[in-house]
Amino acid sequence: MVIPAAASGRIEVKAVSRTFINHEGDRIHALDKVDLTVESGEFLSLLGPSGCGKSTLLRLVAGLDTAYEGSIAVDGVPVTKPGAERGLVFQDPNLFPWLSVRRNIQLGLEARQVLKEKKDEVDDYIQLVGLKGFEKTFPHQLSGGMAQRAAIARALINHPKVLLLDEPLGALDAFTRMAMQDEILRIWTERRTTAVLVTHDIDEAIYMSDRIVILSPRPGRIQKVLTIDLPRPRRRNDPEFLKIRSGILETLHFAEEEPILAYNL
Amino acid sequence: MSVSPRFKVHPFFWGPPVALLLDQVLHFFPEDNLQPAPETGVYSFLLWVLFGAYALFLTASVFHQRIRTKLHHYTPLLTAFFLFFGLWDTVTLKYALIPLPYFPGPDRVLSVFVNDGDIFGLGIYHSLVLLFTGYAVGGVLGLITGISIGWSRRLSYWINPVFKFVGPIPATAWIPIAMITFPTSFSAGVFLIALSVWFPVTFMTSSGIAGVKNSYFEVARTLGADNRFLIFKVAVPAAFPLIFIGLFMGLGLSFLTLIAAETLGVKGGLGYLILWAQGWGEYYKVYAVLITIAVLFSSLILILFKIKDRILIWQKGLIKW
């Protein structure tokens, strides 16, 4: 486990609850008194079936949703709104179709009005995500994987202390997905940011994380926290890997003889 | 000089020049012109110019692939267009099948551009100044109200009812009031044109901005964007395809309002020329103004679409002009 000494990017979630009211007027407990601390430099995955509140939790940390009870702080500073120190990569790349790849990637610098001073960095990030030669391309001409790489570069350019990944690889095919997992790990190792990954892919969670937090739905609660101390780079067919995998499947009740169909998959 | 071996003339390549020659013959023979009109030679001259231009393009098409494709494409259309001249000449000047002064021959109409060029130049200038001023004022105000309504719920609460009530009134209905309220007929014209542009631009801008994907705003906010950035760097560019439709509709309405204003009060410009010519029974001048308006206004629409293509390069070719 690689945790750098510098204490930055530490996320503290204390007794956080988030309740939605659906159109029939019922209260839905998306998150119920969740306590979680993500250490600085840690790669943590939030794993669970749909409706367990994992994306909700990520949006709360990002500051996009502020209607919650409890407290969330990054490096001791309470989260009240989105900020450049918490980068977010969405499931959909959400590149701006009217901007070229370069303009999309440097968007954070433009938004913070520091583009002039940091213009040279843009090329570094284009290089980092392997999009050299595609700077002038418009998003509709990119493949899904390339678009998502551009979205990752866009989130990284602000040097966020925390990188929030909301199922960033969910829309990709299996091969692109595995290649992108390696790419994200490489970037994470280089940049040493704290990373929180929301996923419903068990293999992805084991392959990438220092710790996996398994959430259960309705109400969304932490069911189990697993520390994965397999050496990196990990092998997907390692017996240890497979053992952890079946453990998680059991926790999620998918390894039982009669699968529970209550999950809203 | 080497001729490309793949060069093939359009099987109908002789169509346009033959049509033009036919027009010439028709114009001068038979000599018994039934419409009493002085021959000015302008029409005949124009036919020769077109003849020469076609010969030039035909020669150029031997060497340039792009010109060749274009010429191939337009050969049948040009032929039909040139034959129409002959038909026009026949039913008017030759046999007076449709009567003067309402239906003059092509020579009479075209002579206006030579004899009354200065008056037309002045009319075009006056119309364009009025049009641009009104369009610019209406467009800018439309963007401001459109962004306000689309972005802010509070501003929308106050502006939207006024917009919905006043907007549908055709700008031309304001002419009597505008003419007495404004100090000059020019400023009244600016007001009317601005009003006609303001409505569609406001409507399309506000609906465009209200329809921008929320995730674009979320992306920008997580990157550290402030409200100003969200409006001008996210909402407005994302809404631009719809804003452009508003600008296009506004341009069409501004033409309508311009001519209406110039025929109903503003003393000058192309609309006023129509009114003036009609008053003297000089219908050939009315046709000349119509041709001028057609050329002028389609050019303006073309310019607007060229600007759109520059800005919307990322989604070129959605609506073509």
Chai-1 contact restraints between the chains, C-beta under 6 A:
chainA,res_idxA,chainB,res_idxB,connection_type,confidence,min_distance_angstrom,max_distance_angstrom,comment,restraint_id
A,A62,B,T222,contact,1.0,0.0,6.0,A-B,restraint_1
A,L64,B,E218,contact,1.0,0.0,6.0,A-B,restraint_2
A,P82,B,R221,contact,1.0,0.0,6.0,A-B,restraint_3
A,P82,B,T222,contact,1.0,0.0,6.0,A-B,restraint_4
A,A84,B,G224,contact,1.0,0.0,6.0,A-B,restraint_5
A,L88,B,T222,contact,1.0,0.0,6.0,A-B,restraint_6
A,N94,B,S215,contact,1.0,0.0,6.0,A-B,restraint_7
A,N94,B,V219,contact,1.0,0.0,6.0,A-B,restraint_8
A,P97,B,W314,contact,1.0,0.0,6.0,A-B,restraint_9
A,W98,B,P237,contact,1.0,0.0,6.0,A-B,restraint_10
A,W98,B,W314,contact,1.0,0.0,6.0,A-B,restraint_11
A,L107,B,L223,contact,1.0,0.0,6.0,A-B,restraint_12
A,G108,B,L223,contact,1.0,0.0,6.0,A-B,restraint_13
A,A111,B,L223,contact,1.0,0.0,6.0,A-B,restraint_14
A,A111,B,G224,contact,1.0,0.0,6.0,A-B,restraint_15
A,A111,B,A225,contact,1.0,0.0,6.0,A-B,restraint_16
A,A111,B,F229,contact,1.0,0.0,6.0,A-B,restraint_17
A,R112,B,G224,contact,1.0,0.0,6.0,A-B,restraint_18
A,F138,B,W314,contact,1.0,0.0,6.0,A-B,restraint_19
